[in-house]
Amino acid sequence: MKLTKIISVTALSSMMALSVSVANAFECKVKNASMAKPNGFPDRALTMIVPYGPAGGSGQIAAAMAEAVTELTGVSINRDHKSGGSGTVGMTAYMAAPTDGYTVLEHIDDASSAHALDSSKPHPGRDLIPLVTAQVTFSQIYIRSNETRYSDWPSFVKWVKAQDGKATIANVSKEGSMERVTMKFITDASNMSIQQISFDKGAPRYGALLGGQVDALYEQPGDVRKFLDSGDFKPILTIFNERPGVFADVPTHKEMGMDFEPLLRFRGFYVHKDAPADRVEWLKWAFQRGYCQDSYQKFNESKFMTVIDSYRDTEGSIELINATIPQYRAVYKQMGLDVK
């Protein structure tokens, strides 16, 4: 079955449209600059479980947010990277950790899509409490800047079709992830076949394109910013409804004739629902105010994370998650996957 549209994703795209920093600036102005520790919590370092490697987007945002929260509160945060299974290893480790509030979780939209496919997996808006959603972004397809076999999206598609299924693109490993679902829409709409080479960690994924082991890369722009700045990579397709100003020369999937609404990457921070309520409130304040720290704002700016409004508080994050899960579930049913 060819999938040319994602059911009911228009609402999600509208929620994440190009609204940029007015809301962010307002949120940062109205947040309390300080909050008393409830009964002395925390009186030692926090632990942040990160379900992905340190070099990818999750590792980068985890480091930036940990720095911002520590600057704000003076409380250290130790990052514990538990990669594997496209986030499932880290999620499993987190759900087994003590629920005293001293352990927080960084996770991405994979948590929502995992629950959509299998409802026994933790629901990130019910089994967890979102502290803040701190990044929302779009994806692109990249090639090496010195590539001679193709130079743009039309020539890439033409080349891929001539390879009889042997062309390759580096992507994440989990079937049903945002990246994999979107690539299904792209290949169907472009009538081409391409092998998706799986990498759970960012560094090997980027290195595969840099070293010529794959022909292209699916990724978000902030995650490969250093390769864009160095001139090693260049985007040939933006998966978004409009051309962001910073990529004004790169066509969107819709301009290339693909009739589907884009799924976007979102990253945030969570605590277990059973954590003490007063500690949860302090963590909400620390992470939401951490988003407002100059160091974190500069980080988001450097990663193209101000192109789309990247901030959601707890209520906004729950709304986003609750909108995302049924949309993924509908897509999976279209794809014929076993939705549990």
C-alpha positions in Angstrom: 0.0 0.0 0.0 1.3 3.4 -0.9 1.0 5.9 1.9 0.6 9.4 0.6 -1.0 11.2 3.6 -0.7 11.0 7.4 -4.2 10.9 8.9 -5.0 13.9 11.1 -1.4 15.2 11.4 -2.4 18.6 10.2 -3.4 19.6 13.8 0.0 18.6 15.1 1.8 20.6 12.4 -0.4 23.6 13.2 0.4 23.3 16.9 4.1 23.5 16.0 3.9 26.1 13.2 6.3 29.0 12.7 5.3 30.9 15.8 8.8 31.4 17.2 10.1 33.2 20.3 7.3 35.7 21.3 5.8 33.0 23.4 9.2 31.9 24.6 10.1 35.4 25.7 6.8 35.9 27.5 7.2 32.5 29.3 10.7 33.5 30.5 9.5 36.9 31.7 6.6 35.5 33.8 8.5 32.6 35.4 9.7 33.0 39.0 13.5 33.6 39.0 13.8 31.6 42.2 11.9 28.9 44.1 12.5 27.5 47.6 13.6 23.9 47.8 10.8 21.8 49.3 12.1 20.4 52.6 15.7 20.8 51.3 15.1 18.8 48.1 17.4 18.3 46.3 20.3 18.0 48.8 22.5 16.0 46.4 23.1 15.7 42.7 20.3 14.6 40.3 20.7 11.8 37.8 19.5 12.3 34.2 18.9 9.1 32.2 19.4 9.8 28.5 18.3 6.9 26.2 20.7 7.9 23.4 24.4 8.4 22.9 26.1 11.7 23.9 27.0 12.9 20.4 23.4 13.0 18.9 20.7 15.5 19.5 19.5 13.9 22.7 23.0 13.9 24.2 23.5 17.5 23.2 20.2 18.8 24.7 20.8 16.8 27.8 24.2 18.4 28.3 22.8 21.9 27.6 19.8 21.6 29.9 21.9 20.0 32.7 24.2 23.0 32.5 21.4 25.5 32.5 19.6 23.9 35.5 22.9 23.7 37.4 23.6 27.4 36.6 20.1 28.3 37.9 20.0 26.1 41.0 23.5 25.1 41.9 22.4 21.5 41.8 24.7 19.2 39.8 23.1 16.7 37.3 24.9 13.5 36.4 24.0 12.3 32.9 23.7 8.5 32.4 23.5 7.5 28.8 21.7 4.2 28.2 21.4 3.9 24.5 19.8 1.0 22.6 16.5 0.0 21.1 15.7 3.6 19.9 15.1 4.7 23.4 13.6 1.6 24.9 16.7 0.6 26.9 16.8 4.0 28.6 13.1 4.1 29.2 13.2 0.6 30.8 16.1 1.7 33.1 14.2 4.8 34.1 11.0 3.1 35.0 13.0 0.8 37.2 14.7 3.7 39.0 13.6 5.1 42.4 10.7 7.5 42.2 12.0 9.9 44.7 12.5 12.8 42.2 16.3 12.5 42.2 16.2 10.7 38.8 14.9 12.5 35.7 14.6 11.4 32.1 15.4 13.0 28.8 13.3 11.5 25.9 12.0 12.3 22.5 8.9 11.7 20.4 10.0 8.0 20.2 8.3 7.6 23.7 5.0 8.6 22.2 5.3 6.5 19.0 6.4 3.5 21.1 3.2 3.8 23.2 1.2 4.3 20.1 2.4 1.0 18.7 2.2 -0.9 22.0 0.1 0.4 24.7 1.9 -1.6 27.3 4.9 0.8 26.9 4.9 3.8 29.2 2.6 6.7 28.2 4.9 9.7 28.5 2.0 12.0 29.4 0.5 9.7 32.1 3.1 7.3 33.5 5.6 10.3 33.4 5.2 13.9 34.1 6.6 16.2 31.4 8.8 18.9 33.1 9.3 20.8 29.8 9.5 20.2 26.1 12.6 22.1 25.1 13.0 21.4 21.4 10.7 21.1 18.4 12.3 20.7 15.0 12.0 19.5 11.5 14.1 17.0 9.5 16.1 17.2 6.3 18.0 14.8 4.0 21.7 15.5 3.6 24.4 14.6 1.2 28.2 15.3 1.2 28.9 18.7 -0.2 31.6 17.3 -2.4 29.3 14.7 -3.9 29.6 14.4 -7.7 27.0 11.8 -8.4 24.1 14.1 -7.6 23.8 17.7 -6.3 20.1 18.2 -5.4 16.9 16.4 -4.6 15.8 15.7 -8.3 19.2 14.4 -9.3 19.4 12.3 -6.1 16.1 10.7 -6.8 17.1 10.0 -10.4 20.4 8.4 -9.2 18.6 6.3 -6.6 16.2 4.9 -9.1 19.0 3.9 -11.3 20.7 1.9 -8.5 17.9 -0.8 -8.4 17.5 -0.7 -4.7 21.2 -0.5 -3.8 21.4 3.1 -2.7 21.6 3.7 1.0 20.6 6.3 3.6 21.7 6.4 7.2 18.8 6.6 9.6 17.7 5.5 13.1 17.1 1.8 13.8 13.6 1.6 15.2 10.9 0.6 12.8 7.9 2.9 13.3 10.0 5.9 14.5 9.3 9.3 13.2 12.2 9.0 10.8 11.3 5.6 9.5 7.6 6.6 9.0 8.6 9.7 7.1 11.1 7.9 4.9 8.2 5.5 4.0 6.2 8.4 2.8 9.1 9.9 0.9 10.0 6.7 -0.9 6.4 6.0 -1.8 5.8 9.5 -3.0 9.0 9.5 -5.0 8.5 6.0 -6.3 12.0 4.9 -5.3 13.6 2.2 -3.3 16.5 2.9 -0.9 18.2 0.8 1.8 17.9 2.4 5.3 21.1 1.7 7.2 20.4 1.6 11.0 22.4 3.5 13.6 21.1 4.0 17.1 23.9 6.6 17.9 24.4 9.9 16.2 28.2 9.9 15.8 28.3 6.6 13.7 25.4 7.8 11.7 27.0 11.1 10.8 30.4 9.4 10.3 28.8 7.0 7.8 27.9 9.8 5.5 31.1 11.7 6.1 33.2 8.6 5.3 31.1 7.6 2.3 29.7 4.4 3.7 26.2 5.6 2.9 24.8 7.9 0.1 22.7 10.2 2.2 21.5 10.9 5.8 18.2 11.6 7.4 18.6 13.9 10.4 17.6 17.2 12.1 19.6 20.3 11.2 20.7 21.1 14.7 22.2 17.7 15.3 24.5 18.1 12.3 25.2 21.8 12.7 29.0 21.4 12.9 29.0 19.5 9.6 26.9 22.2 8.0 29.2 24.9 9.3 32.3 23.0 8.2 30.8 22.6 4.7 31.0 18.8 4.8 27.2 18.2 4.5 24.5 20.0 2.6 20.7 19.6 2.8 18.8 18.7 -0.4 15.3 18.3 1.1 13.5 20.0 4.0 10.6 18.0 5.4 8.4 20.9 6.5 5.5 22.8 4.9 7.5 26.0 4.3 11.1 26.9 3.6 12.7 28.1 6.9 14.6 31.3 6.3 17.9 29.7 7.3 17.4 27.1 4.5 15.7 29.3 1.9 17.6 27.6 -0.9 16.4 24.1 0.0 13.1 22.8 -1.4 10.4 21.3 0.9 9.0 17.9 0.4 5.7 19.5 -0.7 7.5 21.5 -3.4 8.9 18.2 -4.6 5.4 16.8 -5.1 5.0 14.9 -1.8 1.5 15.2 -0.4 1.9 14.5 3.3 2.0 16.5 6.5 5.4 16.4 8.2 6.0 14.7 11.6 8.4 16.7 13.7 11.0 15.8 16.3 10.4 16.9 19.9 12.6 16.5 22.9 11.9 17.0 26.6 12.5 16.1 30.2 10.3 14.0 32.5 10.0 12.7 36.0 8.0 9.6 37.2 4.4 10.2 38.1 4.9 8.7 41.5 7.5 11.3 42.5 6.5 13.4 45.6 4.3 16.3 44.4 6.3 19.1 46.0 9.5 17.7 44.4 7.7 17.5 41.0 6.7 21.2 41.3 10.3 22.2 42.0 11.6 20.2 39.1 9.0 21.8 36.8 10.2 25.2 37.9 13.9 24.3 37.5 13.6 22.8 34.0 11.2 25.3 32.7 13.3 28.2 34.1 16.4 26.4 32.8 15.0 26.7 29.3 15.1 30.5 29.9 18.8 30.6 30.9 21.0 32.5 28.5 23.2 29.4 28.0 20.3 27.3 27.0 18.8 29.9 24.7 22.1 30.3 23.0 22.3 26.6 22.6 18.9 26.4 21.0 19.8 29.3 18.7 22.9 27.5 17.6 20.9 24.4 16.7 18.2 26.1 14.6 15.8 25.4 17.4 14.2 28.9 17.2 12.8 28.3 13.7 9.8 26.6 15.4 8.5 27.5 18.8 10.4 24.9 20.9 8.8 25.5 24.3 6.0 23.6 26.0 5.3 23.6 29.7 3.8 20.6 31.4 0.3 21.1 30.2 1.4 22.0 26.7 3.7 18.9 26.6 0.8 16.7 27.6 -1.4 18.2 25.0 1.3 17.6 22.4 1.8 14.0 23.5 -1.9 13.3 23.6 -2.3 14.6 20.0 0.7 12.7 18.8 -0.1 9.2 20.0 -3.4 8.7 18.1 -1.9 10.2 15.0 1.0 7.6 15.1 -1.5 4.9 15.9 -3.5 5.7 12.8 -0.4 5.7 10.6 0.7 2.3 12.0 -2.7 0.9 11.2 -2.4 2.2 7.6 1.0 0.6 7.4 -0.3 -2.8 8.5 1.7 -2.9 11.7 0.5 -4.9 14.7 -0.9 -2.1 16.9 -1.4 -3.4 20.4 
